[in-house]
C-alpha cells in the first residue's frame, strides 16, 4: 500500500512546493486547507486548484473563525498589515495558528491511518514566527506520538517539514524542478479578489526577492505593476 | 492583576468541576466550548449556563466540523454509540479531539495573556482515551512552550489538569464542596433534545457509579427512568 500523507495546503508557494515534494516521495497525498477568517481567502481557491493539479487524492477544507480571538492583522480588519519589515514577531503572526492546523491534520491523519503530516514551514525566511522553528515541529511530533489511538498502537505519525532549512531561492528551485506552476500560488497577505498581490507586505517582499535571486521571472500578478525588490 | 485561565468547558461534570476549581484558585476564567459536529450538542447550552453560573468572565464558542474526518461514534451518525463497555480504545474516541481543543485554547490564551489553560481530563475513568493521560498533557505543555509569541518572550502557558488523578467519586465531592450544581451538567453521549440521558453509554455509567459510590443522589434526568448501576 502507498504511504499516505496529510499535507497542509494554504494556496501559497511553500505549501505547493511541499505538496509536490510529498508526492515525489511516493506518498498518496491528502491536502488540507483552512478557512480561518483570514483576510486573504482568495488563497483557498488557489489551494484547491493546486491540490488538483499536483495530484492530491483528496482536498478538504475545514472552516472556523480564529478572528474570534483577535490579536492578528491577518484576521482582525482593525489592525493594518504592515508594509515594511519591523524587528521581532510581526503583527501578522496568528496566535497558535500552526498548532491549530497541525492538530486538525493529526485528526485526519489518524482516520486515514496516514504515516506523515507535511507542513511547509520555513525557519530561514520565517519572519519571526515561533511556530515555524524546528524545535517547535519536533515538540509537536512528540506530543502527537502520545495523543492518538494510532500512536498508542505503535504507529505514531511523523511530522515532515521539508522546507525548514531552505532559503526561498532553494524552495523555488526545488518546486520548479518538480513542475510546480507558481502562477497558481498566492503569497500576499492582502491580495485583491482576483488574487493580485500588493507587492508591499513581508510575504510579497520575501517572494519577490526569492525569484529575483534565482534569476527567474515571478509569475505573480501585482495590483499596481511589479514593485522594486529590496 | 488577577491571573487568567482559559477553561475548556463541555457542559459535562468534569469540566464544570474544573471551572469551579480554577475560579476557587483565584483565576479570572474564560470558558471555551466547541461545536464540533458532536451528536450531543445540547451540552453546549449547558456549557454556556454553567459558565455564567460559575462566574466566568466570558464564554466563547468555536464551531467547526470534526465529523468531516469521520471515524468516531460521537460525530458519525452511521456508527452507533456502544451501550456496554468493551476493551481497548472505544469508538466514542474522537481523533485528536483534545489536541484540537487545547490548540484553540492556546490561541485564546495567547491573545488574553492568560497564565493557564485548565482541562478536565481524567486518567482514572478515562475510558481508554490516549489524550487524557498525564504524559500527553505534559507533552502538549512542552509543545505550547515553543509555539507562541508569549512563550518565546518568557511567559509560557501552563496546562493544568486538576482532575487527572481523581476518581469520579472524588471529582463529584470536590465539585459539591465548591457549589457546582450538577443538575446543569450533561454527561450522556446521546442525550435527547431536552438533555435527558440514555443511562446506557460509558459516560452515563461512569457518572451513575460515581454518584452512587458517594451516596449522593444524581440530579440527572434519564429518558426512561433511572437505570440500575453496575
Interface residues (C-beta under 8 A of the other chain):
Chain A: X60 X62 X63 X64 X65 X66 X68 X69 X70 X71 X89 X93 X94 X95 X96 X97 X98 X99 X100 X102 X103 X104 X106 X107 X108 X110 X111 X130 X131 X133 X135 X136 X139 X140 X142 X143 X144 X145 X146 X147 X148 X149 X151 X152
Chain B: X60 X62 X63 X64 X65 X66 X68 X69 X70 X71 X89 X93 X94 X95 X96 X97 X98 X99 X100 X102 X103 X104 X106 X107 X108 X110 X111 X130 X131 X133 X135 X136 X139 X140 X142 X143 X144 X145 X146 X147 X148 X149 X151 X152
